[in-house]
Amino acid sequence: MANVNHATLTDPNLHEPKGIAAAPAGQVYIADGAGSGDWKELARYVNGYVAFDAATPAYQHSVTTSFTAINPTFAISSNNGFTGLASPNARLRYDGSETITAFVQFTIAFKNNSGSDKDLEVEIYKNGSSFNGAHTIVTAVSGVWNSMTLPDVGSLSTNDYIEIFVKGSASFTLDIASASLTVTGVPV
């Protein structure tokens, strides 16, 4: 049998990538296009939610005509690579070491606490700024529960954080019966 260096092997003679014996569970090999690659988490994900309560309601927010961050206490479930923070307001911080392409989705059940109908703008923020323009407007009707979902896709790196900001056409109290902020990401 001929003496062949691994570096000269071509497909169908290639075998498992270097480091397979020590690769952590749940990680995949991501080729870099230059004949090498790295082991990275298969997926990163988190669900921060406000448990349903339409009677109390679960959370109230004083909406103004300027954007302000909603600040409920998120319960965290199904978490791999994130931390739920409450200070300076409710946010999900990405703690993974690899950059990910992230699908972010915010879903909310809401109503205007009282008074006339108001326009409610909802926007996903990353690190204190608009996240790729994820921004919508809905009508908050007094005494009528409604729901909306706002999705977006973008890049997250270590210590990036996601928040939800709202503003209204006039000031009012926003009742939130439930909310869910989910992030799912795959390595770049």
C-alpha positions in Angstrom: 0.0 0.0 0.0 1.3 3.5 -0.9 2.3 5.9 1.8 -0.2 8.9 1.4 -0.4 12.0 3.5 -3.9 13.0 4.7 -3.4 16.5 3.2 -3.4 15.0 -0.3 -6.5 12.9 0.1 -9.6 13.9 -2.0 -13.3 13.0 -1.7 -14.4 9.8 -1.3 -11.2 9.0 0.7 -11.8 11.8 3.3 -13.0 10.7 6.7 -14.3 12.4 9.8 -12.9 16.0 10.4 -10.0 16.6 12.8 -11.0 16.8 16.4 -14.0 14.5 16.1 -12.8 12.4 19.1 -12.9 15.5 21.4 -15.9 17.3 19.8 -18.4 18.4 22.4 -21.9 16.8 22.2 -24.4 18.9 20.2 -21.8 20.6 18.1 -21.3 20.4 14.3 -18.3 21.0 12.1 -18.6 24.1 10.0 -16.3 24.3 7.0 -14.6 27.6 6.4 -14.2 27.1 2.6 -10.4 27.0 2.9 -9.9 23.3 3.7 -10.5 23.7 7.4 -13.3 24.5 9.9 -14.4 24.7 13.5 -16.8 22.9 15.9 -19.8 25.1 16.8 -23.1 24.7 18.6 -25.7 23.2 16.2 -28.3 25.8 17.4 -28.8 28.5 20.0 -32.3 29.3 21.4 -34.3 30.8 24.2 -37.9 31.6 25.1 -38.5 34.5 27.4 -42.2 34.7 28.2 -44.7 36.5 30.4 -47.2 33.8 31.7 -50.8 34.4 30.7 -53.0 36.4 33.0 -55.8 38.4 31.5 -57.5 39.2 34.8 -54.8 41.2 36.6 -53.3 41.7 33.7 -49.9 40.0 33.6 -48.0 43.3 33.0 -48.9 46.9 32.4 -46.8 49.5 30.6 -47.2 53.3 30.5 -47.0 54.0 26.8 -45.8 57.4 25.7 -45.3 59.1 22.4 -41.6 58.2 22.5 -40.1 54.7 22.3 -39.7 53.0 25.8 -38.6 49.5 26.6 -41.3 47.2 28.0 -40.1 45.8 31.3 -41.9 42.7 32.3 -40.2 39.9 34.2 -39.5 37.2 31.6 -39.6 33.6 32.7 -37.0 31.7 30.7 -37.5 28.3 29.2 -35.8 26.2 26.5 -32.5 28.0 26.9 -29.1 27.3 25.2 -26.7 30.2 25.1 -28.8 33.1 26.5 -29.4 35.0 29.8 -32.6 36.7 30.7 -31.9 40.1 32.3 -34.1 42.5 34.2 -31.8 45.5 34.5 -31.9 48.1 33.2 -35.0 46.5 31.6 -36.2 43.2 30.3 -33.9 41.8 27.7 -32.4 38.5 26.4 -28.6 38.6 26.1 -26.7 36.2 23.8 -23.8 34.5 25.6 -22.6 32.0 23.0 -19.1 32.3 21.6 -20.0 31.9 18.0 -21.8 34.5 15.8 -25.2 33.3 14.8 -27.9 34.1 12.3 -30.9 34.6 14.6 -34.6 34.4 14.0 -36.2 36.7 16.6 -40.0 36.7 17.2 -42.1 38.7 19.6 -45.7 37.8 20.2 -48.1 39.7 22.5 -51.7 39.6 23.7 -52.7 43.2 24.6 -55.4 45.9 25.0 -55.7 49.5 25.8 -56.6 49.8 29.5 -59.1 52.6 29.0 -60.1 55.6 26.9 -60.1 56.0 23.1 -58.3 53.7 20.6 -54.6 54.4 20.3 -52.0 53.4 17.7 -49.3 51.2 19.2 -45.9 50.8 17.6 -43.8 47.8 18.5 -40.2 47.4 17.5 -37.5 44.9 18.2 -34.2 46.4 19.4 -30.7 45.0 19.4 -28.2 46.7 21.7 -30.4 49.7 22.1 -31.1 50.3 18.4 -33.6 49.1 15.8 -33.0 45.5 14.8 -33.1 45.4 11.0 -36.3 47.5 10.9 -38.6 45.0 12.7 -41.3 47.5 13.4 -45.1 47.3 13.2 -48.1 49.4 14.1 -51.4 48.1 15.5 -54.5 49.6 17.1 -54.8 49.2 20.9 -58.6 49.2 21.6 -60.0 49.9 25.0 -61.3 46.7 26.6 -60.7 44.5 23.6 -57.9 41.9 23.6 -55.8 41.7 20.4 -52.6 40.0 19.5 -49.7 40.6 17.2 -46.5 38.9 16.2 -43.3 40.7 15.0 -40.5 38.6 13.4 -37.1 39.5 12.1 -33.8 37.8 11.2 -30.3 39.1 11.8 -26.8 38.5 13.2 -26.0 38.1 17.0 -22.6 38.0 18.5 -21.5 37.5 22.1 -23.2 40.0 24.5 -25.6 41.3 22.0 -29.1 41.7 23.6 -32.6 41.9 22.3 -35.4 44.2 23.8 -38.9 45.2 22.8 -39.7 48.9 22.6 -43.2 50.5 22.2 -44.7 53.9 21.6 -48.2 55.3 21.0 -50.0 57.9 19.1 -50.9 59.3 22.6 -50.1 58.2 26.1 -52.1 55.3 27.5 -51.8 52.2 29.7 -51.0 49.0 27.8 -52.4 45.8 29.4 -50.4 42.7 28.4 -52.1 39.3 29.1 -49.1 37.4 27.8 -45.9 37.9 25.8 -43.2 35.7 24.3 -39.8 36.7 23.0 -38.1 33.8 21.3 -34.7 33.7 19.6 -33.4 30.7 17.5 -30.0 30.9 15.9 -27.6 28.8 13.8 -23.8 29.3 13.5 -22.5 31.5 10.7 
